[in-house]
Amino acid sequence: MPTPEIRTKGNTPPEFVSQTGRTLLSLREMLLRGDFQPGERISELPLVARLGASRTPIRLALDRLAHEGLIEASPSGGFVVREFTLTDIWDAIEMRGVLEGTAARMAAERLQDDSELAILRNRRDEIDVFLSPTIDSFAHYLDLNEAFHSALTDLAKSPMLRRTLDRVMSLPFASPSAAVFARAKLPKAAEMLIIGHEQHHAIVEAVERREGTRAEHLAREHARLSRRNLETALSDASVWSCVPGASLIKLPAVV
């Protein structure tokens, strides 16, 4: 998930911005971990003691999470944890595919010099080394995967696209890492990791060759792989519970 950008007014001390950023990350992690249930009310005062932060950074963090869509304002005050449906999941993944496809096409069309691809190539090559991640190295693999997607978006040279994509990926099930995390626990996990990374290579190649339409198609197909992986994860409760934010998702009743 992208590092949160905290906007404050005036000459805000750096240590305050850092406190707000840490509070935001802590609260988001708590939500995705299942510390709060859908419909549960969240207010500032209990969080002051729980997080050891003052009310102002907590208020700013809650406002940001509401903007991201993980919580919503309650008519009686405070905030309420949102609940998502499977349709929300598929729509979020589809939107990520559309946006990342657009980013890949724009990257190919706006590429001016081959040297601009250095970071994207480096991330691709680093992932090559981690195609069989261990328990100890898996967190680093997730970081590299997200860094690859972020580098591709940077090449689109569109701050508006970046902001829109960051907001979509702030939802638990839309992040590329959500699908990778679930995929690692599925049968034939190694093969699926290889397929996903082969798509990374193909996307880089299309951008290198300035093939915008092909790059867009590949990036959208890459996002659809996330849907297939999550659909498979749904068939195994132990795997599904590992998906970040799974506790926020309302599944159809089993007949």
Summary of the structure (lengths in Angstrom):
residues: 255
radius of gyration: 19.1
end to end distance: 35.1
largest distance: 57.7
contacts: 786
relative contact order: 0.14
helix: 66%
strand: 5%
